[in-house]
């Protein structure tokens, strides 16, 4: 069974950048569609970005388009979320998720989850 190990996150000022990563342990990252979700206090977990298993397709939620980039390093079995021009409303716990099959924006479609990493955007 694959495990997802996240790293990165932290505190950053508005307009700053941050990179979070997620490594698959026990299986190849190329076997999965990988995604990032986030959950702010008192809110439901929401889709942020996804990277297809084939590597040929990415998708983003509208609020992060042009600011966030999801990418993958096959040799490291790692997927990244580069976050630029961060806003206070990006503050949340960011979760990595994986599934077999096409990209999806629904939490219920993902079988594997990381432990989450806190991203705080504040001056």
N, C-alpha and C positions, 0 to 999 in steps of 0.2 A: 504494500500500500504506500502510495506516495505521500510524503510530508512536504509541506511548504514552510520554508524558513525565511522570514522577512528581516530586513535590516534597513537602517536609515531613519528618516524622520527627525523630528526635533522642533526647535523654536526658530522662527525666521521672521524678519520684519516684512511688512507689506511691500510688494514689488520685488521681493527677493526670490531666490531659487532654492530648490531642494530636490534630492533624488532618493527615491526609495527602491529597494530591490527585493526580489523574491526568488529563492533558489529551490528547485525541486530536489528532494532527497529520496532515493529509492527508485527513481525512474527518470527517463529523459524528458526534458521540458518540451521537446518537439512532439511528444505523444499527446499533448494537451492543448486545448484552447485555454489561454491564460487571461485573467482579467483582474482589474482593480475595482474595488468598491470602497465606499467610505460611509462612516456613520458619525454624525454630529450628535452632541448631547440632546436627548429628547426627540430625536428624529429617527426615521427609518433608515436602514442601510440602503444606499443608492449606488447605482452603476456609475463608474467613471470612465473606464477604457477597457478594451479587449484586444487580444492579439491572436489570430487564428493559428491552429496547429501547423498548417501548411506554410505559414509565414507570409501569405499573400494578402491578408486582409486585416485591417485595424478599424476600430470604431470608437467613437468618443461621445460622451454626453455633451450637449450643446454648450453648457456653461464652462467647459474646459477647452473647447476647440481653439486651436491657435496658441494655447498656453502650455498644455501638457502634451507629452509625447511618450507613447509606450513603445518599448523596443525589447529585443531578445538577443542574448548571446548564447548560441547553441553549445559552444565549447564549455561554457561555465554553467550550463543548465539554469540560467538565470534570466528573469524578465525584469525590466526596469520601468519606472515611471518618473520621467524627468518633468518637474513642475516649475514653470517660470511665471513671472508676473503674479506671484501669489497674492491672494486677497484674504482678508479676515474670514470671509465666508467659506474659504477652503479648509478652515480648521475642522479637524475630524480625526477619528481613528481610521486609518487606511488598511484595508484587508486585501490580501492576495487570494485569488480563487482559481480553481482549475476544473475542467470538465473534458470529457470525450465528446466531440461533436462540434457543431458550428458555434460561432459566437452568440451570446445571449446577454440581454440586459437584466435578466431576472435572477435574483439570488437563489431561487429554488432549483434552477437548472445546473447549479454548480455543486459538485460532489465533495470537493476538497477545499479547505480553508486554512489560511495562515492564522497566526495568533493576533495579528494587528499591530500597527505601529502608529504612535501619536504624531500628528503634524499640527503645530500651532503657529498661526500667523498673527502676530501682534507686535505693536510698537512698544 
